C-alpha cells in the first residue's frame, strides 16, 4: 500500500513541471493576446534552444550527483576558436570540428579531474570555467569575431521548410538522449551512479570511466549549443555564454532532476527550459523590467529545490 502511494506521488511530481508550464501558457494567453501566436511560440523555443541543448548534458551530470559550472565558458571559448578558424581558413567543416573538439576536450578534462583526480565537481569545473574564459579573451584580445558565411551559420540561423534548424536540433537531440537515458545500459548506469556510486562500483562497473564519458557527452552537447549560438548572433565573442551554466542548472532543477543524483529525466529538463523561456517572454510582453525577471527565475529555482528536498523528506 505504501509503495503504491509513493509511486503515485512520484508520478505526480514528474508531472508537476508540465502542469506549471500548462498553467503559465493559459494565464499568459489571457493577459497578453500576442503570447499564444505561432510566431511568438516559435520565438520562445528558439530563445531557449541553446540552453535546452546544454541542459541535456547537465541533466546527465546532475544524475550522477555532479555539477558542471564550466559549460557557459566552454561555449564561449569553443565558439571564438571556431570563429577564428572560420575567418582564417574559410573551411566550415574544420571550424565546426574545432568547436566540437574544444568542447569535448574540456568535457574530458572535467571527467578525468573528477573521476581520477578525486577533485570535487564544483571545484574542478569552476577552475575549468576560469581557464576557458581566460583562453577566449587571450585569443580574441577581448574583441568579437563576426560575419560568417551561411554554411557556418546554418545550425543557428538556417531553416528547413520554414522551421528554424535550432528547433529540429532540440527535438532530435532530446529524442536521442531520452532513448539513451531510458533504454540503454549507459542510461541505467548513470542513474545507478547517482543513487549509490559505491554499490554500483562493487557490482563490477567502472564508475570512473562512465563519469568521464558523461562529462564528455556534456561537453559535446555544449559544442553543439556553441555552434547554434554563434550561428544565430553571427559572432564569436569571448563573453558568450556568461551565466549559461546557471540557466542550464535551473532548467534541470525546475524540470525535476535532483541535484543529489539518481532522479530525473531529460523530458523534465526540456519542460524546465520552456518554463524559463515562457517566464522571460511573458514578462517581456508585459513590459516587466529585466531585473525583476531575474528575481522571478531565482524564486522559481528555489521553490523547485525546496519541493525536491521536501519530497525526499516525505519519502523517508
Buried (B, 14 or more C-beta within 10 A) or exposed (E): EEEEEEEEEBEEBBBBBBEBBEEBBEEBBEEBEEBEEEEBBBBBBBBBBBBBBBBBBBBBBBBBBBBBBBBBBBBBBBBBBBBBBBBEEEBBEBBBBBBBBBBBBBBBBBBBBBBEEEBEBEEBBBBBBEBBBEBBBEBBEEEBBEEBEEBBBBBBBBEEEEEBBBBBBBBEBBEEBBEBBEEEEBBBBBBBBBBEBEEBBEEEBEBBEBBBBBBBBBBBBBBBBBBBBBBBBBBBBBBBBBEBBBBBBBBBBBBBBBBEBBBBBBBBBBBBBBBBBBBBBBBBBEEBEEEEBEEBBEEBBEEBBEBBEEBEEEEE
